[in-house]
């Protein structure tokens, strides 16, 4: 089907627009996304069992910034490798009806959970620690949240900073980024 649509539109089959398929919900579906029951306690346990970090990503149908991230940032080989090797990624739909169970046991639809968590922009990346204290919600436990679309350099830096626990040492993320830029990393 994609092949026929691409040819009809006059697109080359190697077009970045075809690099990541869209699901029935209109969201991008890279192969590194995990299909789960969206019980964050279970997702965290599974991420830990794989020695990976839990990352939640809120998106919405038709989001031009989500498309940009999926076509230009997440497809960068270094960034894709970081995600595959170090992250357990669960996608949430800003206007979705699938139930999500937060770490504190609250169960709401994806869209209600977005309101509860104060998620207003897509994409929004939420990074969780390896352990979340009982009774704490995802945004309260998060070690980092990235609302909006950023370029390759900033995204790669954030993935590395979270992976390496830069937040534990008190290392300011913006200083981490500035040092990486100064050294050409």
N, C-alpha and C positions, 0 to 999 in steps of 0.2 A: 504494500500500500504506500509506504513512504517513497519507494522507488518511483512509482507512477506519479505521485504528487510532485516529487522533485523534478522529474522529466517534464511534466505538464507546466510547471512554473519556470522551467528553463534553468534550474539550479544544478550545479555540479554535485554529484553524489558525495563528494568529500566536503561539502559545505559545512561550516561549524554549526549552522542552524540544525543540521541533522545529526550532530554528534550525540545528543542526549534526547531520548524519546520522551514524549509527553504521555502521562497516564490518562485514564478516563476522567480523572479529577482536574485535568489541565495543568498539573504540576510536573516538573521535570523529574525523570526517574533514572538517575545514574545507577550503574550496577553496584556501587558501594553503599547505597541506602539499605537499611534493614527493615524488613517487614516484621512488625511486632504487634502485640496486643495493646501497646501503648500504656502499659503499667510501668511507670518509670522506675519503680523499685526492682522489678524483674529485669528491665533493660539495663540498669546499672550493674546488677549482679552478672548478667551475661557479658557486658563490656569488661568488667573486672576479670571474669573467667578467661577472657581472650587477651588480657593485659592491654586493654585499650581504654581510651577516655570516651565517656558518653557526651555526644554533641547532639543537641536538638536544633532543628532548622525549621522555622516558621516561614511558609511561603503562601502565595495565593495565585489563582488562575489569572493569566494575563499580565503578571507583574514583569515589567520591562527590566527591573533591576535584578530580579531572580534569573531571568533569561541571560542577562549579561554575566552574572556570576557563573551560571552553568556552562555558558558557551565560551567565555574568555578567561575565567579565573580557575574554576575547578578542573578544567581540562588541561591546564598547564601541567606538564609531567611531574615536576617537583611537588606541586600542591596535591595532585592526585595521589602520588606515592605517600605523602604525609597522611592524607586522609585514609587511604587503604591500610597502611601499616599501623596507624596509631589511634584511629577513631572509629567508634561504633555510632553511626549516624541514624537518627530517627527523624523522619519528616512529619511535620504537623501542618495542617491547612488552616489558615487564618479564618476561613469561613466554613470549616468542616464540621461535620456532625459526629465523627467517630469519637467514642469515649476515650478520655485520657485519665489515668489515675496518677495523681501527683504523689510525691514522696510522703506527704502528710496524710495520705489516704483519701483526699478529696477527689471525687470522680465527676468530671464535667465533659461536655463536648469540647472539641478542639477550639471552636470559636468562643465558647464561654471561658475556657482556660486562658485563652489569649487575653480576654478582658481582665480576668483575675490577676494575671501576671503583668499586665500593663504593656503587652506587645502591641505596638501601633504600626510598625513598619515591616515591610518584607523586602528582602529576606532579613530575618533576625536569627543569629546563631547564638545558642546558649550552651556554655561549657560547664560541665558538672565535675565536682571532685570525685575521687574514688569512694569516699564515704560521705553519706548525707545523714546528719543526726535525725533521729526520730522526731516527727512533728514539724519538720522544716519543709517549706515549699521549694520548688525548683529555682525560682529567681532569688530567693533568700540564700540558697545553698550555692548558687552559681559562682564560679571563680572568674568568669568573664561573660559579657554579653556584647554582641556586635550587631547593633541595629543598622540595617542599610547595606548597600553594596560598596565594596572597596576593591581596589586594584590588587594585582598579584602580589606586590611587595608587602603590603599591609596584611593581606590575608595569610600569606606564608609566614610572616613574622608572628602573627597571632597564634597560628597552629603550633609553631615551634615554642613560643613563650608558654602556652598552656601545657604542651607535652612535657616541657622541661621544668614545670612548676615555678615559673618566674614569679608568680604571685606569692609563693611561700617565703621567698627571700625578701619580699618587700620591693623587689625590682619594679620600678615604674615602667609600664608597657611603652609609653611614649619615648622614654629614654632608651629602652631596649631597641625600638625601631630606629631612633636617631643613630645609635651606635652601629647598628647593622648597615645603615645607609652610609655612614662615614667610612666603614671598612669595606664596603662594596659587597656585602653578603645579602 
